[in-house]
Amino acid sequence: VSDIDSKKDLILNNLGWGRLPHHFVAKELKNKTLVHLKSLSYDHPLDIYICRKKKKPIGPVLKHIWDSF
């Protein structure tokens, strides 16, 4: 997301996780609405998907990245 308020709203609504400045979430950390994840373990496989609009032209850099998949 492009702004921190939207990111915080998504995280608070259980739609993801991410980094936020401590001062921005201090109240939520204190009342345990949010939990600080000190480290993330990648023991479990994670599926990652990429997509793009088929009819939208792409530049040479994106073409190279896309072709590498």
CHARMM-style PDB file with segment names, atoms N, HN, CA, C and O in Angstrom:
ATOM      1  N   VAL     1       0.838  -1.182   0.000  1.00  0.00      PROA
ATOM      2  CA  VAL     1       0.000   0.000   0.000  1.00  0.00      PROA
ATOM      3  C   VAL     1       0.879   1.240   0.000  1.00  0.00      PROA
ATOM      4  O   VAL     1       2.046   1.191   0.390  1.00  0.00      PROA
ATOM      5  N   SER     2       0.318   2.325  -0.431  1.00  0.00      PROA
ATOM      6  HN  SER     2      -0.630   2.365  -0.748  1.00  0.00      PROA
ATOM      7  CA  SER     2       1.121   3.527  -0.615  1.00  0.00      PROA
ATOM      8  C   SER     2       1.146   4.446   0.609  1.00  0.00      PROA
ATOM      9  O   SER     2       1.966   5.362   0.667  1.00  0.00      PROA
ATOM     10  N   ASP     3       0.264   4.219   1.586  1.00  0.00      PROA
ATOM     11  HN  ASP     3      -0.402   3.475   1.539  1.00  0.00      PROA
ATOM     12  CA  ASP     3       0.322   5.087   2.761  1.00  0.00      PROA
ATOM     13  C   ASP     3       0.232   4.261   4.042  1.00  0.00      PROA
ATOM     14  O   ASP     3      -0.369   3.187   4.074  1.00  0.00      PROA
ATOM     15  N   ILE     4       0.836   4.788   5.077  1.00  0.00      PROA
ATOM     16  HN  ILE     4       1.324   5.661   5.051  1.00  0.00      PROA
ATOM     17  CA  ILE     4       0.987   4.059   6.336  1.00  0.00      PROA
ATOM     18  C   ILE     4      -0.344   3.843   7.057  1.00  0.00      PROA
ATOM     19  O   ILE     4      -0.523   2.833   7.738  1.00  0.00      PROA
ATOM     20  N   ASP     5      -1.270   4.777   6.911  1.00  0.00      PROA
ATOM     21  HN  ASP     5      -1.125   5.597   6.358  1.00  0.00      PROA
ATOM     22  CA  ASP     5      -2.575   4.611   7.556  1.00  0.00      PROA
ATOM     23  C   ASP     5      -3.331   3.423   6.971  1.00  0.00      PROA
ATOM     24  O   ASP     5      -3.936   2.646   7.710  1.00  0.00      PROA
ATOM     25  N   SER     6      -3.297   3.279   5.653  1.00  0.00      PROA
ATOM     26  HN  SER     6      -2.805   3.910   5.053  1.00  0.00      PROA
ATOM     27  CA  SER     6      -3.953   2.142   4.998  1.00  0.00      PROA
ATOM     28  C   SER     6      -3.282   0.831   5.407  1.00  0.00      PROA
ATOM     29  O   SER     6      -3.955  -0.169   5.656  1.00  0.00      PROA
ATOM     30  N   LYS     7      -1.971   0.846   5.471  1.00  0.00      PROA
ATOM     31  HN  LYS     7      -1.424   1.658   5.269  1.00  0.00      PROA
ATOM     32  CA  LYS     7      -1.232  -0.351   5.874  1.00  0.00      PROA
ATOM     33  C   LYS     7      -1.631  -0.767   7.286  1.00  0.00      PROA
ATOM     34  O   LYS     7      -1.879  -1.944   7.544  1.00  0.00      PROA
ATOM     35  N   LYS     8      -1.691   0.190   8.189  1.00  0.00      PROA
ATOM     36  HN  LYS     8      -1.489   1.146   7.980  1.00  0.00      PROA
ATOM     37  CA  LYS     8      -2.085  -0.108   9.560  1.00  0.00      PROA
ATOM     38  C   LYS     8      -3.503  -0.672   9.603  1.00  0.00      PROA
ATOM     39  O   LYS     8      -3.760  -1.638  10.322  1.00  0.00      PROA
ATOM     40  N   ASP     9      -4.422  -0.082   8.846  1.00  0.00      PROA
ATOM     41  HN  ASP     9      -4.214   0.703   8.262  1.00  0.00      PROA
ATOM     42  CA  ASP     9      -5.803  -0.575   8.803  1.00  0.00      PROA
ATOM     43  C   ASP     9      -5.861  -2.012   8.293  1.00  0.00      PROA
ATOM     44  O   ASP     9      -6.595  -2.833   8.843  1.00  0.00      PROA
ATOM     45  N   LEU    10      -5.101  -2.323   7.257  1.00  0.00      PROA
ATOM     46  HN  LEU    10      -4.504  -1.656   6.811  1.00  0.00      PROA
ATOM     47  CA  LEU    10      -5.079  -3.687   6.734  1.00  0.00      PROA
ATOM     48  C   LEU    10      -4.569  -4.668   7.785  1.00  0.00      PROA
ATOM     49  O   LEU    10      -5.143  -5.741   7.970  1.00  0.00      PROA
ATOM     50  N   ILE    11      -3.507  -4.303   8.460  1.00  0.00      PROA
ATOM     51  HN  ILE    11      -3.041  -3.431   8.309  1.00  0.00      PROA
ATOM     52  CA  ILE    11      -2.935  -5.172   9.487  1.00  0.00      PROA
ATOM     53  C   ILE    11      -3.913  -5.353  10.654  1.00  0.00      PROA
ATOM     54  O   ILE    11      -4.088  -6.468  11.144  1.00  0.00      PROA
ATOM     55  N   LEU    12      -4.543  -4.277  11.094  1.00  0.00      PROA
ATOM     56  HN  LEU    12      -4.401  -3.371  10.695  1.00  0.00      PROA
ATOM     57  CA  LEU    12      -5.501  -4.367  12.190  1.00  0.00      PROA
ATOM     58  C   LEU    12      -6.728  -5.197  11.832  1.00  0.00      PROA
ATOM     59  O   LEU    12      -7.398  -5.730  12.718  1.00  0.00      PROA
ATOM     60  N   ASN    13      -7.025  -5.309  10.545  1.00  0.00      PROA
ATOM     61  HN  ASN    13      -6.481  -4.877   9.826  1.00  0.00      PROA
ATOM     62  CA  ASN    13      -8.164  -6.108  10.084  1.00  0.00      PROA
ATOM     63  C   ASN    13      -7.750  -7.507   9.643  1.00  0.00      PROA
ATOM     64  O   ASN    13      -8.466  -8.173   8.896  1.00  0.00      PROA
ATOM     65  N   ASN    14      -6.587  -7.939  10.114  1.00  0.00      PROA
ATOM     66  HN  ASN    14      -6.005  -7.397  10.720  1.00  0.00      PROA
ATOM     67  CA  ASN    14      -6.094  -9.296   9.854  1.00  0.00      PROA
ATOM     68  C   ASN    14      -5.921  -9.601   8.367  1.00  0.00      PROA
ATOM     69  O   ASN    14      -6.157 -10.727   7.929  1.00  0.00      PROA
ATOM     70  N   LEU    15      -5.513  -8.608   7.601  1.00  0.00      PROA
ATOM     71  HN  LEU    15      -5.321  -7.693   7.956  1.00  0.00      PROA
ATOM     72  CA  LEU    15      -5.322  -8.803   6.173  1.00  0.00      PROA
ATOM     73  C   LEU    15      -3.848  -8.787   5.781  1.00  0.00      PROA
ATOM     74  O   LEU    15      -3.518  -8.598   4.611  1.00  0.00      PROA
ATOM     75  N   GLY    16      -2.975  -8.983   6.744  1.00  0.00      PROA
ATOM     76  HN  GLY    16      -3.244  -9.137   7.695  1.00  0.00      PROA
ATOM     77  CA  GLY    16      -1.557  -9.020   6.422  1.00  0.00      PROA
ATOM     78  C   GLY    16      -0.703  -8.657   7.602  1.00  0.00      PROA
ATOM     79  O   GLY    16      -1.199  -8.497   8.717  1.00  0.00      PROA
ATOM     80  N   TRP    17       0.582  -8.525   7.359  1.00  0.00      PROA
ATOM     81  HN  TRP    17       0.985  -8.655   6.453  1.00  0.00      PROA
ATOM     82  CA  TRP    17       1.547  -8.114   8.370  1.00  0.00      PROA
ATOM     83  C   TRP    17       2.579  -7.254   7.694  1.00  0.00      PROA
ATOM     84  O   TRP    17       2.712  -7.281   6.471  1.00  0.00      PROA
ATOM     85  N   GLY    18       3.304  -6.499   8.468  1.00  0.00      PROA
ATOM     86  HN  GLY    18       3.196  -6.477   9.461  1.00  0.00      PROA
ATOM     87  CA  GLY    18       4.319  -5.649   7.876  1.00  0.00      PROA
ATOM     88  C   GLY    18       4.981  -4.777   8.916  1.00  0.00      PROA
ATOM     89  O   GLY    18       4.655  -4.837  10.101  1.00  0.00      PROA
ATOM     90  N   ARG    19       5.900  -3.979   8.467  1.00  0.00      PROA
ATOM     91  HN  ARG    19       6.165  -3.930   7.504  1.00  0.00      PROA
ATOM     92  CA  ARG    19       6.643  -3.084   9.350  1.00  0.00      PROA
ATOM     93  C   ARG    19       5.898  -1.767   9.501  1.00  0.00      PROA
ATOM     94  O   ARG    19       5.407  -1.185   8.535  1.00  0.00      PROA
ATOM     95  N   LEU    20       5.832  -1.321  10.752  1.00  0.00      PROA
ATOM     96  HN  LEU    20       6.231  -1.794  11.537  1.00  0.00      PROA
ATOM     97  CA  LEU    20       5.235  -0.027  11.062  1.00  0.00      PROA
ATOM     98  C   LEU    20       6.113   0.643  12.110  1.00  0.00      PROA
ATOM     99  O   LEU    20       6.703  -0.039  12.947  1.00  0.00      PROA
ATOM    100  N   PRO    21       6.208   1.961  12.076  1.00  0.00      PROA
ATOM    101  CA  PRO    21       6.987   2.654  13.097  1.00  0.00      PROA
ATOM    102  C   PRO    21       6.398   2.410  14.489  1.00  0.00      PROA
ATOM    103  O   PRO    21       5.180   2.420  14.672  1.00  0.00      PROA
ATOM    104  N   HSD    22       7.277   2.191  15.459  1.00  0.00      PROA
ATOM    105  HN  HSD    22       8.266   2.183  15.311  1.00  0.00      PROA
ATOM    106  CA  HSD    22       6.828   1.876  16.819  1.00  0.00      PROA
ATOM    107  C   HSD    22       5.894   2.950  17.371  1.00  0.00      PROA
ATOM    108  O   HSD    22       4.868   2.627  17.971  1.00  0.00      PROA
ATOM    109  N   HSD    23       6.237   4.223  17.175  1.00  0.00      PROA
ATOM    110  HN  HSD    23       7.070   4.485  16.688  1.00  0.00      PROA
ATOM    111  CA  HSD    23       5.392   5.297  17.716  1.00  0.00      PROA
ATOM    112  C   HSD    23       3.991   5.299  17.112  1.00  0.00      PROA
ATOM    113  O   HSD    23       3.049   5.813  17.716  1.00  0.00      PROA
ATOM    114  N   PHE    24       3.858   4.726  15.928  1.00  0.00      PROA
ATOM    115  HN  PHE    24       4.623   4.308  15.437  1.00  0.00      PROA
ATOM    116  CA  PHE    24       2.575   4.713  15.221  1.00  0.00      PROA
ATOM    117  C   PHE    24       1.648   3.617  15.748  1.00  0.00      PROA
ATOM    118  O   PHE    24       0.433   3.694  15.565  1.00  0.00      PROA
ATOM    119  N   VAL    25       2.216   2.590  16.406  1.00  0.00      PROA
ATOM    120  HN  VAL    25       3.203   2.528  16.555  1.00  0.00      PROA
ATOM    121  CA  VAL    25       1.420   1.462  16.881  1.00  0.00      PROA
ATOM    122  C   VAL    25       1.616   1.202  18.379  1.00  0.00      PROA
ATOM    123  O   VAL    25       1.230   0.146  18.880  1.00  0.00      PROA
ATOM    124  N   ALA    26       2.210   2.154  19.089  1.00  0.00      PROA
ATOM    125  HN  ALA    26       2.524   3.012  18.683  1.00  0.00      PROA
ATOM    126  CA  ALA    26       2.500   1.964  20.512  1.00  0.00      PROA
ATOM    127  C   ALA    26       1.242   1.622  21.314  1.00  0.00      PROA
ATOM    128  O   ALA    26       1.274   0.740  22.173  1.00  0.00      PROA
ATOM    129  N   LYS    27       0.153   2.307  21.041  1.00  0.00      PROA
ATOM    130  HN  LYS    27       0.127   3.023  20.344  1.00  0.00      PROA
ATOM    131  CA  LYS    27      -1.096   2.057  21.765  1.00  0.00      PROA
ATOM    132  C   LYS    27      -1.600   0.627  21.493  1.00  0.00      PROA
ATOM    133  O   LYS    27      -2.024  -0.070  22.415  1.00  0.00      PROA
ATOM    134  N   GLU    28      -1.552   0.205  20.245  1.00  0.00      PROA
ATOM    135  HN  GLU    28      -1.208   0.771  19.496  1.00  0.00      PROA
ATOM    136  CA  GLU    28      -2.025  -1.132  19.886  1.00  0.00      PROA
ATOM    137  C   GLU    28      -1.129  -2.227  20.464  1.00  0.00      PROA
ATOM    138  O   GLU    28      -1.609  -3.303  20.822  1.00  0.00      PROA
ATOM    139  N   LEU    29       0.168  -1.951  20.553  1.00  0.00      PROA
ATOM    140  HN  LEU    29       0.558  -1.078  20.262  1.00  0.00      PROA
ATOM    141  CA  LEU    29       1.082  -2.910  21.170  1.00  0.00      PROA
ATOM    142  C   LEU    29       0.801  -3.020  22.671  1.00  0.00      PROA
ATOM    143  O   LEU    29       0.830  -4.109  23.243  1.00  0.00      PROA
ATOM    144  N   LYS    30       0.529  -1.876  23.294  1.00  0.00      PROA
ATOM    145  HN  LYS    30       0.505  -0.990  22.829  1.00  0.00      PROA
ATOM    146  CA  LYS    30       0.277  -1.865  24.735  1.00  0.00      PROA
ATOM    147  C   LYS    30      -1.000  -2.617  25.096  1.00  0.00      PROA
ATOM    148  O   LYS    30      -1.024  -3.375  26.066  1.00  0.00      PROA
ATOM    149  N   ASN    31      -2.068  -2.406  24.311  1.00  0.00      PROA
ATOM    150  HN  ASN    31      -2.048  -1.791  23.523  1.00  0.00      PROA
ATOM    151  CA  ASN    31      -3.326  -3.098  24.619  1.00  0.00      PROA
ATOM    152  C   ASN    31      -3.432  -4.463  23.924  1.00  0.00      PROA
ATOM    153  O   ASN    31      -4.487  -5.097  23.946  1.00  0.00      PROA
ATOM    154  N   LYS    32      -2.336  -4.901  23.313  1.00  0.00      PROA
ATOM    155  HN  LYS    32      -1.479  -4.386  23.296  1.00  0.00      PROA
ATOM    156  CA  LYS    32      -2.199  -6.231  22.690  1.00  0.00      PROA
ATOM    157  C   LYS    32      -3.135  -6.456  21.503  1.00  0.00      PROA
ATOM    158  O   LYS    32      -3.475  -7.594  21.179  1.00  0.00      PROA
ATOM    159  N   THR    33      -3.551  -5.357  20.853  1.00  0.00      PROA
ATOM    160  HN  THR    33      -3.275  -4.432  21.117  1.00  0.00      PROA
ATOM    161  CA  THR    33      -4.283  -5.471  19.595  1.00  0.00      PROA
ATOM    162  C   THR    33      -3.323  -5.944  18.504  1.00  0.00      PROA
ATOM    163  O   THR    33      -3.704  -6.687  17.600  1.00  0.00      PROA
ATOM    164  N   LEU    34      -2.067  -5.496  18.611  1.00  0.00      PROA
ATOM    165  HN  LEU    34      -1.758  -4.892  19.346  1.00  0.00      PROA
ATOM    166  CA  LEU    34      -1.006  -5.934  17.713  1.00  0.00      PROA
ATOM    167  C   LEU    34       0.088  -6.604  18.538  1.00  0.00      PROA
ATOM    168  O   LEU    34       0.263  -6.320  19.723  1.00  0.00      PROA
ATOM    169  N   VAL    35       0.813  -7.497  17.881  1.00  0.00      PROA
ATOM    170  HN  VAL    35       0.671  -7.728  16.918  1.00  0.00      PROA
ATOM    171  CA  VAL    35       1.919  -8.191  18.526  1.00  0.00      PROA
ATOM    172  C   VAL    35       3.178  -7.950  17.718  1.00  0.00      PROA
ATOM    173  O   VAL    35       3.158  -8.027  16.490  1.00  0.00      PROA
ATOM    174  N   HSD    36       4.265  -7.660  18.398  1.00  0.00      PROA
ATOM    175  HN  HSD    36       4.281  -7.598  19.396  1.00  0.00      PROA
ATOM    176  CA  HSD    36       5.542  -7.461  17.727  1.00  0.00      PROA
ATOM    177  C   HSD    36       6.140  -8.823  17.379  1.00  0.00      PROA
ATOM    178  O   HSD    36       6.373  -9.645  18.265  1.00  0.00      PROA
ATOM    179  N   LEU    37       6.386  -9.060  16.100  1.00  0.00      PROA
ATOM    180  HN  LEU    37       6.196  -8.392  15.380  1.00  0.00      PROA
ATOM    181  CA  LEU    37       7.022 -10.297  15.648  1.00  0.00      PROA
ATOM    182  C   LEU    37       8.518 -10.044  15.611  1.00  0.00      PROA
ATOM    183  O   LEU    37       9.007  -9.351  14.719  1.00  0.00      PROA
ATOM    184  N   LYS    38       9.242 -10.591  16.558  1.00  0.00      PROA
ATOM    185  HN  LYS    38       8.845 -11.154  17.283  1.00  0.00      PROA
ATOM    186  CA  LYS    38      10.678 -10.335  16.636  1.00  0.00      PROA
ATOM    187  C   LYS    38      11.428 -10.986  15.483  1.00  0.00      PROA
ATOM    188  O   LYS    38      12.407 -10.432  14.984  1.00  0.00      PROA
ATOM    189  N   SER    39      10.979 -12.141  15.067  1.00  0.00      PROA
ATOM    190  HN  SER    39      10.184 -12.592  15.472  1.00  0.00      PROA
ATOM    191  CA  SER    39      11.585 -12.791  13.902  1.00  0.00      PROA
ATOM    192  C   SER    39      10.539 -13.675  13.254  1.00  0.00      PROA
ATOM    193  O   SER    39       9.614 -14.161  13.905  1.00  0.00      PROA
ATOM    194  N   LEU    40      10.703 -13.867  11.991  1.00  0.00      PROA
ATOM    195  HN  LEU    40      11.454 -13.473  11.462  1.00  0.00      PROA
ATOM    196  CA  LEU    40       9.779 -14.710  11.248  1.00  0.00      PROA
ATOM    197  C   LEU    40      10.518 -15.957  10.791  1.00  0.00      PROA
ATOM    198  O   LEU    40      11.618 -15.874  10.246  1.00  0.00      PROA
ATOM    199  N   SER    41       9.925 -17.072  11.009  1.00  0.00      PROA
ATOM    200  HN  SER    41       9.030 -17.139  11.452  1.00  0.00      PROA
ATOM    201  CA  SER    41      10.520 -18.332  10.582  1.00  0.00      PROA
ATOM    202  C   SER    41       9.937 -18.720   9.230  1.00  0.00      PROA
ATOM    203  O   SER    41       8.730 -18.607   9.012  1.00  0.00      PROA
ATOM    204  N   TYR    42      10.771 -19.165   8.350  1.00  0.00      PROA
ATOM    205  HN  TYR    42      11.751 -19.257   8.527  1.00  0.00      PROA
ATOM    206  CA  TYR    42      10.327 -19.591   7.027  1.00  0.00      PROA
ATOM    207  C   TYR    42      10.400 -21.098   6.904  1.00  0.00      PROA
ATOM    208  O   TYR    42      10.826 -21.624   5.876  1.00  0.00      PROA
ATOM    209  N   ASP    43       9.978 -21.805   7.968  1.00  0.00      PROA
ATOM    210  HN  ASP    43       9.633 -21.378   8.803  1.00  0.00      PROA
ATOM    211  CA  ASP    43      10.007 -23.262   7.969  1.00  0.00      PROA
ATOM    212  C   ASP    43       8.956 -23.867   7.047  1.00  0.00      PROA
ATOM    213  O   ASP    43       9.095 -25.006   6.603  1.00  0.00      PROA
ATOM    214  N   HSD    44       7.922 -23.115   6.765  1.00  0.00      PROA
ATOM    215  HN  HSD    44       7.809 -22.189   7.126  1.00  0.00      PROA
ATOM    216  CA  HSD    44       6.829 -23.636   5.961  1.00  0.00      PROA
ATOM    217  C   HSD    44       6.936 -23.106   4.534  1.00  0.00      PROA
ATOM    218  O   HSD    44       7.315 -21.954   4.321  1.00  0.00      PROA
ATOM    219  N   PRO    45       6.601 -23.952   3.559  1.00  0.00      PROA
ATOM    220  CA  PRO    45       6.647 -23.465   2.176  1.00  0.00      PROA
ATOM    221  C   PRO    45       5.633 -22.332   1.963  1.00  0.00      PROA
ATOM    222  O   PRO    45       4.565 -22.307   2.575  1.00  0.00      PROA
ATOM    223  N   LEU    46       5.984 -21.437   1.115  1.00  0.00      PROA
ATOM    224  HN  LEU    46       6.852 -21.458   0.618  1.00  0.00      PROA
ATOM    225  CA  LEU    46       5.143 -20.283   0.848  1.00  0.00      PROA
ATOM    226  C   LEU    46       4.955 -20.150  -0.648  1.00  0.00      PROA
ATOM    227  O   LEU    46       5.931 -20.029  -1.388  1.00  0.00      PROA
ATOM    228  N   ASP    47       3.718 -20.172  -1.102  1.00  0.00      PROA
ATOM    229  HN  ASP    47       2.925 -20.271  -0.501  1.00  0.00      PROA
ATOM    230  CA  ASP    47       3.424 -19.975  -2.515  1.00  0.00      PROA
ATOM    231  C   ASP    47       3.406 -18.485  -2.817  1.00  0.00      PROA
ATOM    232  O   ASP    47       2.776 -17.704  -2.104  1.00  0.00      PROA
ATOM    233  N   ILE    48       4.094 -18.103  -3.866  1.00  0.00      PROA
ATOM    234  HN  ILE    48       4.606 -18.737  -4.445  1.00  0.00      PROA
ATOM    235  CA  ILE    48       4.124 -16.710  -4.289  1.00  0.00      PROA
ATOM    236  C   ILE    48       3.616 -16.651  -5.724  1.00  0.00      PROA
ATOM    237  O   ILE    48       4.049 -17.423  -6.580  1.00  0.00      PROA
ATOM    238  N   TYR    49       2.716 -15.746  -5.971  1.00  0.00      PROA
ATOM    239  HN  TYR    49       2.365 -15.119  -5.276  1.00  0.00      PROA
ATOM    240  CA  TYR    49       2.132 -15.596  -7.296  1.00  0.00      PROA
ATOM    241  C   TYR    49       2.443 -14.210  -7.835  1.00  0.00      PROA
ATOM    242  O   TYR    49       2.421 -13.226  -7.095  1.00  0.00      PROA
ATOM    243  N   ILE    50       2.730 -14.138  -9.113  1.00  0.00      PROA
ATOM    244  HN  ILE    50       2.749 -14.937  -9.715  1.00  0.00      PROA
ATOM    245  CA  ILE    50       2.882 -12.843  -9.760  1.00  0.00      PROA
ATOM    246  C   ILE    50       1.825 -12.747 -10.852  1.00  0.00      PROA
ATOM    247  O   ILE    50       1.405 -13.758 -11.414  1.00  0.00      PROA
ATOM    248  N   CYS    51       1.412 -11.555 -11.138  1.00  0.00      PROA
ATOM    249  HN  CYS    51       1.753 -10.734 -10.681  1.00  0.00      PROA
ATOM    250  CA  CYS    51       0.422 -11.374 -12.201  1.00  0.00      PROA
ATOM    251  C   CYS    51       0.608 -10.005 -12.829  1.00  0.00      PROA
ATOM    252  O   CYS    51       1.225  -9.111 -12.252  1.00  0.00      PROA
ATOM    253  N   ARG    52       0.070  -9.871 -13.995  1.00  0.00      PROA
ATOM    254  HN  ARG    52      -0.432 -10.598 -14.464  1.00  0.00      PROA
ATOM    255  CA  ARG    52       0.079  -8.603 -14.700  1.00  0.00      PROA
ATOM    256  C   ARG    52      -1.078  -8.584 -15.671  1.00  0.00      PROA
ATOM    257  O   ARG    52      -1.624  -9.630 -16.020  1.00  0.00      PROA
ATOM    258  N   LYS    53      -1.449  -7.406 -16.104  1.00  0.00      PROA
ATOM    259  HN  LYS    53      -1.006  -6.556 -15.820  1.00  0.00      PROA
ATOM    260  CA  LYS    53      -2.512  -7.295 -17.099  1.00  0.00      PROA
ATOM    261  C   LYS    53      -1.955  -7.724 -18.451  1.00  0.00      PROA
ATOM    262  O   LYS    53      -0.944  -7.200 -18.918  1.00  0.00      PROA
ATOM    263  N   LYS    54      -2.621  -8.671 -19.059  1.00  0.00      PROA
ATOM    264  HN  LYS    54      -3.442  -9.097 -18.680  1.00  0.00      PROA
ATOM    265  CA  LYS    54      -2.129  -9.257 -20.300  1.00  0.00      PROA
ATOM    266  C   LYS    54      -2.077  -8.247 -21.451  1.00  0.00      PROA
ATOM    267  O   LYS    54      -1.186  -8.320 -22.297  1.00  0.00      PROA
ATOM    268  N   LYS    55      -3.009  -7.322 -21.487  1.00  0.00      PROA
ATOM    269  HN  LYS    55      -3.733  -7.262 -20.799  1.00  0.00      PROA
ATOM    270  CA  LYS    55      -3.091  -6.397 -22.619  1.00  0.00      PROA
ATOM    271  C   LYS    55      -2.316  -5.100 -22.402  1.00  0.00      PROA
ATOM    272  O   LYS    55      -2.257  -4.254 -23.294  1.00  0.00      PROA
ATOM    273  N   LYS    56      -1.714  -4.940 -21.208  1.00  0.00      PROA
ATOM    274  HN  LYS    56      -1.761  -5.627 -20.483  1.00  0.00      PROA
ATOM    275  CA  LYS    56      -0.940  -3.733 -20.943  1.00  0.00      PROA
ATOM    276  C   LYS    56       0.506  -3.975 -21.369  1.00  0.00      PROA
ATOM    277  O   LYS    56       1.123  -4.943 -20.926  1.00  0.00      PROA
ATOM    278  N   PRO    57       1.057  -3.104 -22.225  1.00  0.00      PROA
ATOM    279  CA  PRO    57       2.437  -3.308 -22.673  1.00  0.00      PROA
ATOM    280  C   PRO    57       3.425  -3.176 -21.513  1.00  0.00      PROA
ATOM    281  O   PRO    57       3.200  -2.410 -20.575  1.00  0.00      PROA
ATOM    282  N   ILE    58       4.516  -3.930 -21.591  1.00  0.00      PROA
ATOM    283  HN  ILE    58       4.699  -4.552 -22.352  1.00  0.00      PROA
ATOM    284  CA  ILE    58       5.526  -3.875 -20.537  1.00  0.00      PROA
ATOM    285  C   ILE    58       6.853  -3.416 -21.127  1.00  0.00      PROA
ATOM    286  O   ILE    58       7.128  -3.607 -22.312  1.00  0.00      PROA
ATOM    287  N   GLY    59       7.660  -2.812 -20.279  1.00  0.00      PROA
ATOM    288  HN  GLY    59       7.436  -2.657 -19.316  1.00  0.00      PROA
ATOM    289  CA  GLY    59       8.964  -2.322 -20.710  1.00  0.00      PROA
ATOM    290  C   GLY    59      10.012  -3.427 -20.665  1.00  0.00      PROA
ATOM    291  O   GLY    59       9.719  -4.551 -20.256  1.00  0.00      PROA
ATOM    292  N   PRO    60      11.231  -3.108 -21.083  1.00  0.00      PROA
ATOM    293  CA  PRO    60      12.281  -4.123 -21.166  1.00  0.00      PROA
ATOM    294  C   PRO    60      12.681  -4.709 -19.812  1.00  0.00      PROA
ATOM    295  O   PRO    60      13.015  -5.891 -19.736  1.00  0.00      PROA
ATOM    296  N   VAL    61      12.655  -3.922 -18.757  1.00  0.00      PROA
ATOM    297  HN  VAL    61      12.383  -2.962 -18.819  1.00  0.00      PROA
ATOM    298  CA  VAL    61      13.042  -4.441 -17.441  1.00  0.00      PROA
ATOM    299  C   VAL    61      11.989  -5.435 -16.939  1.00  0.00      PROA
ATOM    300  O   VAL    61      12.324  -6.541 -16.512  1.00  0.00      PROA
ATOM    301  N   LEU    62      10.724  -5.035 -16.993  1.00  0.00      PROA
ATOM    302  HN  LEU    62      10.452  -4.137 -17.340  1.00  0.00      PROA
ATOM    303  CA  LEU    62       9.664  -5.944 -16.558  1.00  0.00      PROA
ATOM    304  C   LEU    62       9.618  -7.189 -17.442  1.00  0.00      PROA
ATOM    305  O   LEU    62       9.361  -8.287 -16.949  1.00  0.00      PROA
ATOM    306  N   LYS    63       9.861  -7.031 -18.725  1.00  0.00      PROA
ATOM    307  HN  LYS    63      10.070  -6.139 -19.126  1.00  0.00      PROA
ATOM    308  CA  LYS    63       9.881  -8.196 -19.626  1.00  0.00      PROA
ATOM    309  C   LYS    63      10.971  -9.175 -19.191  1.00  0.00      PROA
ATOM    310  O   LYS    63      10.745 -10.384 -19.163  1.00  0.00      PROA
ATOM    311  N   HSD    64      12.150  -8.654 -18.853  1.00  0.00      PROA
ATOM    312  HN  HSD    64      12.333  -7.671 -18.876  1.00  0.00      PROA
ATOM    313  CA  HSD    64      13.236  -9.516 -18.399  1.00  0.00      PROA
ATOM    314  C   HSD    64      12.857 -10.247 -17.102  1.00  0.00      PROA
ATOM    315  O   HSD    64      13.093 -11.447 -16.965  1.00  0.00      PROA
ATOM    316  N   ILE    65      12.270  -9.509 -16.160  1.00  0.00      PROA
ATOM    317  HN  ILE    65      12.079  -8.533 -16.272  1.00  0.00      PROA
ATOM    318  CA  ILE    65      11.847 -10.127 -14.901  1.00  0.00      PROA
ATOM    319  C   ILE    65      10.763 -11.177 -15.165  1.00  0.00      PROA
ATOM    320  O   ILE    65      10.828 -12.293 -14.650  1.00  0.00      PROA
ATOM    321  N   TRP    66       9.792 -10.812 -15.954  1.00  0.00      PROA
ATOM    322  HN  TRP    66       9.739  -9.906 -16.373  1.00  0.00      PROA
ATOM    323  CA  TRP    66       8.669 -11.722 -16.263  1.00  0.00      PROA
ATOM    324  C   TRP    66       9.176 -12.996 -16.943  1.00  0.00      PROA
ATOM    325  O   TRP    66       8.756 -14.100 -16.598  1.00  0.00      PROA
ATOM    326  N   ASP    67      10.065 -12.836 -17.892  1.00  0.00      PROA
ATOM    327  HN  ASP    67      10.406 -11.939 -18.172  1.00  0.00      PROA
ATOM    328  CA  ASP    67      10.608 -13.991 -18.626  1.00  0.00      PROA
ATOM    329  C   ASP    67      11.457 -14.898 -17.740  1.00  0.00      PROA
ATOM    330  O   ASP    67      11.598 -16.087 -18.025  1.00  0.00      PROA
ATOM    331  N   SER    68      12.019 -14.347 -16.673  1.00  0.00      PROA
ATOM    332  HN  SER    68      11.904 -13.381 -16.442  1.00  0.00      PROA
ATOM    333  CA  SER    68      12.841 -15.174 -15.794  1.00  0.00      PROA
ATOM    334  C   SER    68      12.015 -16.163 -14.993  1.00  0.00      PROA
ATOM    335  O   SER    68      12.541 -17.150 -14.480  1.00  0.00      PROA
ATOM    336  N   PHE    69      10.717 -15.898 -14.886  1.00  0.00      PROA
ATOM    337  HN  PHE    69      10.289 -15.096 -15.302  1.00  0.00      PROA
ATOM    338  CA  PHE    69       9.840 -16.830 -14.196  1.00  0.00      PROA
ATOM    339  C   PHE    69       9.367 -17.888 -15.162  1.00  0.00      PROA
ATOM    340  OT1 PHE    69       8.610 -18.781 -14.779  1.00  0.00      PROA
TER     341      PHE     69
END
